[in-house]
Amino acid sequence: MGIYTEKRDQLIAKIKELEKRIASDTAKKRSAEEKLKEISRLAMAEAFNCKPRDLDEIIAAEHMLLQKLRASGLTDDDLLELVGSTDANGDIPFRSEDSDDEESYSGTLYT
C-alpha cells in the first residue's frame, strides 16, 4: 500500500470514530436538556408555591390577566411601576438596554 492510501484509511477510521462520539454526545446532550426542562419546571412550581401539575393553569391565568391589563391600556412600563419592579435608579431591570419590544423581557411577565 502507498503512503497516501494508508493515511486515507487512518483518516476514514478517525472520522468514523468522531461520528460515533458525536452521536453519543448528542444523545447525552438531549438527555441533559430534558432533565433541565424538568428541573426548570420544578423550580417554577417551587417559586409559585404550587404542585408542578398546577403550573400550566397558573401561568395561563397570569397570562390572561396580563393580556386583560394590556388591553385596558396599560403598558408594560405601567405594569412594572404598579408592582414596584424598578431598581434604585428607577430603571426597569426586566428590559434590555437596546430593545423596546416585548421579547426583550426576561422577568416574570409572560407574553
N, C-alpha and C positions, 0 to 999 in steps of 0.2 A: 504494500500500500504506500501511496505517496504521503508526503508530509501534510499536504492540504486536505486530503481525504480524511486522515486521522484527526486533524484539528476540527474539520467539519463535523465528524461523528461525535467528538467531545462536546462541541457547542450544541449539537442537537440534543444530546443527553442532558446537558446543563439546562437547556430551555425546557425540556420535559419536566425536569425536577422543579424548576421555578414555577411552571404552570401548576404542578401539584400543590406546591406551597401556597400559591395564590388562591387556589380553590379552597384549601384548608383554612387559610386566613380569612377568606371571605365568609365562610360558614361561621367561623368564630366571631367575626365582626357582627354578622346578622344576629347571632345568639346574644351577644353583648347589648346590641341595640334593643332587642326585645326585652331583656332584663331591665335596661334603663327606662324603657317606656313604662313597664310595670312599677318600678320603684318611683318614678316621677308621679305616676297616678296615685300611689300610696302616700307620697309626700303631700300631694294636693289635698287628698282626703284628710290627712292629718292636719293640714293648715286650716281647712274648713271645719274641722272637728266633726267629721261625718264618716259613715261607712263608705268604702270605695264604690259599692254598687249604687249609692245615692248621689254620687258625684255628678253624673250626667244631668240629672234633674236639677241640681243646684246651679250648675253652670248655665243650663238652658234658661232657668228662671232669672238669674242675674243678667244674662244677655238680653232677655226680653225686656226687663226693667230698664236697662241701659238704652235700648233702642227706643223705648217709650219716652225716656227723658230727652234723648236727642231729638225725637220727633216733636217734642213740645217746645223746641227752640234752644235748648241748652247746648252749648258747645262742650267739647272735651275739656277745654280750659276751665269753663264754668263749673263743670262737674268736679274737676280736681280741686278747684278752690273751695267748693262746698264741703268736700271731705277733708280738707286741710292737707292735701298732698303736695305741699311745696317745701323746698328746703329753706335754710336760713336766709338765703338771698332772695327768696320769693320766686325762684325759678321752679319749674315743674320738672322733677327728676325723671319722669317716665318718657320724656320726649328726647329724641336725639337732636343734637345741635343743628344739623344741616337738613332736616326734613320736617315738613309740616303735615305729612299725610298720616292717616290712621295706622299704617303698618309700622310706623316708627316707634309705637308704644311697646314697652316691654313690661309694663306693670300689670295690675290686676284687671284693667279694663279689657273686656273681650269684644272683638269686632266680628 
